[in-house]
Amino acid sequence: MLVAKNTVVRFSYQLKDQAGELLEAMDEGKPVAYLHGHNGLMPALEAEFEGKAAGDSFSATLAPADAFGERDDSAVHRVPAKHLQGAEPGQKQWKPGMVALLETEEGKRQVTVVKVGKFMVTVDVNHPLSGKTVTFEIGIEDVREATAEEIQHGHAHGEGGHHH
């Protein structure tokens, strides 16, 4: 079966930066599942899956605008330290480079700590990979027709997908 709208695709991947350094990986045996054609992936990455089949492997290099977005230099803000969440157990202070969660009007957002003051913390709300060209190395493990329930819910269920 070929990847097309309303198919569930299970795949493993490696994500690398422009220098080829490994940033993230989902190994074979623990695949990610998504419902093709329902905005489950970045549109440019999802387009690369179209027409492929189980057993296929491919690389997709995405420019910042097609991956994690362009970097927005105005997306750096000072917030009260007490509003940051997600500290490691036993951690007493935030340090530059740490990742935290911040409650915003749009819900919780991942931020990166840039500078720490006594009461205020400067955070960057850009995605950590914004402004970077990235390459996905993809291995498709299987492709199947989606169930009516998956199509109705707009996502894959079961192993590698969403669980209710």
C-alpha beads as a LAMMPS data file, in Angstrom:
LAMMPS data file: protein, C-alpha beads

164 atoms
163 bonds

1 atom types
1 bond types

-500.0 500.0 xlo xhi
-500.0 500.0 ylo yhi
-500.0 500.0 zlo zhi

Masses

1 110.0

Atoms # bond

1 1 1 0.000 0.000 0.000
2 1 1 1.229 3.482 -0.864
3 1 1 1.132 6.497 1.430
4 1 1 -1.917 8.581 0.498
5 1 1 -4.639 10.569 2.250
6 1 1 -6.338 8.558 5.009
7 1 1 -3.529 6.037 5.441
8 1 1 -1.713 5.497 8.731
9 1 1 2.065 5.545 8.367
10 1 1 4.459 4.168 10.994
11 1 1 8.054 5.305 10.610
12 1 1 11.378 5.682 12.376
13 1 1 13.568 8.731 11.850
14 1 1 16.740 10.592 12.614
15 1 1 16.805 14.384 12.688
16 1 1 20.122 16.052 11.853
17 1 1 21.290 19.638 11.631
18 1 1 23.034 21.173 8.635
19 1 1 26.422 19.876 9.830
20 1 1 25.040 16.329 10.032
21 1 1 24.964 16.244 13.839
22 1 1 22.244 13.985 15.241
23 1 1 19.636 16.048 17.109
24 1 1 16.914 13.473 17.717
25 1 1 16.070 9.907 16.774
26 1 1 13.150 7.521 16.952
27 1 1 14.580 4.073 16.422
28 1 1 13.139 1.107 14.594
29 1 1 10.967 -0.944 16.909
30 1 1 9.386 2.197 18.403
31 1 1 7.949 3.886 15.332
32 1 1 5.938 7.090 15.220
33 1 1 2.480 6.819 13.634
34 1 1 0.523 9.558 11.884
35 1 1 -2.593 9.894 9.768
36 1 1 -1.500 11.096 6.344
37 1 1 -3.325 14.094 4.907
38 1 1 -4.545 15.457 8.244
39 1 1 -1.753 17.900 9.176
40 1 1 -0.049 15.443 11.526
41 1 1 3.416 16.476 10.329
42 1 1 5.051 19.576 8.912
43 1 1 3.406 20.032 5.490
44 1 1 6.728 19.893 3.596
45 1 1 7.730 16.687 5.398
46 1 1 4.313 15.107 4.890
47 1 1 4.572 15.830 1.150
48 1 1 7.802 13.793 1.041
49 1 1 5.886 10.707 2.260
50 1 1 3.320 10.836 -0.552
51 1 1 3.479 7.744 -2.790
52 1 1 6.062 5.888 -0.672
53 1 1 5.536 2.350 0.697
54 1 1 6.542 0.202 3.662
55 1 1 10.265 -0.542 3.483
56 1 1 11.106 2.729 1.715
57 1 1 13.797 4.996 3.155
58 1 1 14.432 8.602 2.183
59 1 1 15.976 11.887 3.281
60 1 1 14.157 15.195 3.416
61 1 1 16.105 18.413 3.932
62 1 1 13.864 21.261 5.027
63 1 1 14.614 24.974 5.092
64 1 1 13.688 26.833 8.290
65 1 1 10.382 28.125 6.877
66 1 1 9.327 24.527 6.079
67 1 1 10.598 23.010 9.333
68 1 1 10.600 24.758 12.715
69 1 1 10.132 28.320 11.434
70 1 1 12.319 31.339 10.965
71 1 1 13.910 32.793 14.064
72 1 1 11.991 35.781 15.467
73 1 1 14.343 38.047 17.430
74 1 1 11.354 39.807 19.026
75 1 1 10.322 36.521 20.679
76 1 1 12.608 37.089 23.670
77 1 1 10.799 38.236 26.824
78 1 1 11.401 38.919 30.514
79 1 1 9.018 37.052 32.803
80 1 1 8.806 36.493 36.561
81 1 1 10.814 33.379 37.472
82 1 1 7.874 32.048 39.504
83 1 1 5.918 31.531 36.247
84 1 1 8.404 28.994 34.851
85 1 1 7.536 25.316 35.217
86 1 1 9.320 22.043 34.572
87 1 1 12.374 22.233 36.796
88 1 1 14.222 18.989 37.382
89 1 1 13.670 17.446 40.832
90 1 1 16.048 19.039 43.309
91 1 1 16.819 21.966 40.981
92 1 1 16.917 25.233 42.890
93 1 1 17.738 27.745 40.163
94 1 1 17.172 28.265 36.465
95 1 1 20.280 28.496 34.313
96 1 1 20.791 29.753 30.728
97 1 1 20.103 27.028 28.167
98 1 1 17.547 25.203 30.314
99 1 1 14.123 24.477 28.841
100 1 1 11.005 25.420 30.793
101 1 1 7.261 25.592 30.317
102 1 1 5.522 28.944 30.509
103 1 1 1.747 29.381 30.745
104 1 1 0.641 31.824 28.017
105 1 1 -2.711 33.032 26.685
106 1 1 -2.460 30.220 24.097
107 1 1 -1.649 27.563 26.713
108 1 1 1.671 26.103 27.872
109 1 1 4.648 26.955 25.695
110 1 1 8.189 25.576 25.730
111 1 1 10.777 28.304 26.259
112 1 1 14.553 28.416 26.569
113 1 1 16.115 30.328 29.460
114 1 1 18.501 33.013 28.165
115 1 1 19.389 35.045 31.272
116 1 1 18.496 34.737 34.939
117 1 1 18.033 37.639 37.357
118 1 1 16.981 37.648 41.002
119 1 1 13.231 37.685 40.253
120 1 1 12.980 37.917 36.467
121 1 1 14.137 35.510 33.760
122 1 1 14.738 36.307 30.094
123 1 1 13.270 33.539 27.917
124 1 1 13.292 32.801 24.195
125 1 1 9.956 31.471 22.920
126 1 1 11.346 30.478 19.520
127 1 1 11.512 26.734 18.900
128 1 1 15.092 25.628 19.704
129 1 1 15.547 24.594 16.044
130 1 1 13.993 27.723 14.530
131 1 1 16.147 29.330 11.867
132 1 1 17.922 26.032 11.131
133 1 1 17.921 23.847 8.028
134 1 1 17.332 20.260 9.137
135 1 1 17.408 16.839 7.511
136 1 1 15.079 13.983 8.366
137 1 1 16.297 10.447 7.577
138 1 1 13.074 8.429 7.364
139 1 1 12.424 4.683 7.296
140 1 1 8.806 3.707 6.642
141 1 1 7.908 0.610 8.651
142 1 1 4.328 0.126 7.505
143 1 1 1.355 1.742 5.810
144 1 1 -2.284 0.761 6.349
145 1 1 -5.743 2.135 5.697
146 1 1 -7.008 4.341 8.496
147 1 1 -10.092 3.312 10.432
148 1 1 -13.232 5.457 10.259
149 1 1 -12.616 6.454 13.883
150 1 1 -9.050 7.616 13.126
151 1 1 -10.292 9.697 10.196
152 1 1 -13.058 11.185 12.351
153 1 1 -10.572 12.015 15.151
154 1 1 -7.925 13.285 12.718
155 1 1 -5.035 11.194 14.095
156 1 1 -3.632 7.656 14.218
157 1 1 -4.532 5.378 17.112
158 1 1 -2.608 2.478 18.617
159 1 1 1.110 1.788 18.717
160 1 1 3.106 4.901 17.864
161 1 1 -0.061 7.012 17.631
162 1 1 -2.592 8.553 19.992
163 1 1 -4.142 6.610 22.851
164 1 1 -7.504 7.604 24.310

Bonds

1 1 1 2
2 1 2 3
3 1 3 4
4 1 4 5
5 1 5 6
6 1 6 7
7 1 7 8
8 1 8 9
9 1 9 10
10 1 10 11
11 1 11 12
12 1 12 13
13 1 13 14
14 1 14 15
15 1 15 16
16 1 16 17
17 1 17 18
18 1 18 19
19 1 19 20
20 1 20 21
21 1 21 22
22 1 22 23
23 1 23 24
24 1 24 25
25 1 25 26
26 1 26 27
27 1 27 28
28 1 28 29
29 1 29 30
30 1 30 31
31 1 31 32
32 1 32 33
33 1 33 34
34 1 34 35
35 1 35 36
36 1 36 37
37 1 37 38
38 1 38 39
39 1 39 40
40 1 40 41
41 1 41 42
42 1 42 43
43 1 43 44
44 1 44 45
45 1 45 46
46 1 46 47
47 1 47 48
48 1 48 49
49 1 49 50
50 1 50 51
51 1 51 52
52 1 52 53
53 1 53 54
54 1 54 55
55 1 55 56
56 1 56 57
57 1 57 58
58 1 58 59
59 1 59 60
60 1 60 61
61 1 61 62
62 1 62 63
63 1 63 64
64 1 64 65
65 1 65 66
66 1 66 67
67 1 67 68
68 1 68 69
69 1 69 70
70 1 70 71
71 1 71 72
72 1 72 73
73 1 73 74
74 1 74 75
75 1 75 76
76 1 76 77
77 1 77 78
78 1 78 79
79 1 79 80
80 1 80 81
81 1 81 82
82 1 82 83
83 1 83 84
84 1 84 85
85 1 85 86
86 1 86 87
87 1 87 88
88 1 88 89
89 1 89 90
90 1 90 91
91 1 91 92
92 1 92 93
93 1 93 94
94 1 94 95
95 1 95 96
96 1 96 97
97 1 97 98
98 1 98 99
99 1 99 100
100 1 100 101
101 1 101 102
102 1 102 103
103 1 103 104
104 1 104 105
105 1 105 106
106 1 106 107
107 1 107 108
108 1 108 109
109 1 109 110
110 1 110 111
111 1 111 112
112 1 112 113
113 1 113 114
114 1 114 115
115 1 115 116
116 1 116 117
117 1 117 118
118 1 118 119
119 1 119 120
120 1 120 121
121 1 121 122
122 1 122 123
123 1 123 124
124 1 124 125
125 1 125 126
126 1 126 127
127 1 127 128
128 1 128 129
129 1 129 130
130 1 130 131
131 1 131 132
132 1 132 133
133 1 133 134
134 1 134 135
135 1 135 136
136 1 136 137
137 1 137 138
138 1 138 139
139 1 139 140
140 1 140 141
141 1 141 142
142 1 142 143
143 1 143 144
144 1 144 145
145 1 145 146
146 1 146 147
147 1 147 148
148 1 148 149
149 1 149 150
150 1 150 151
151 1 151 152
152 1 152 153
153 1 153 154
154 1 154 155
155 1 155 156
156 1 156 157
157 1 157 158
158 1 158 159
159 1 159 160
160 1 160 161
161 1 161 162
162 1 162 163
163 1 163 164
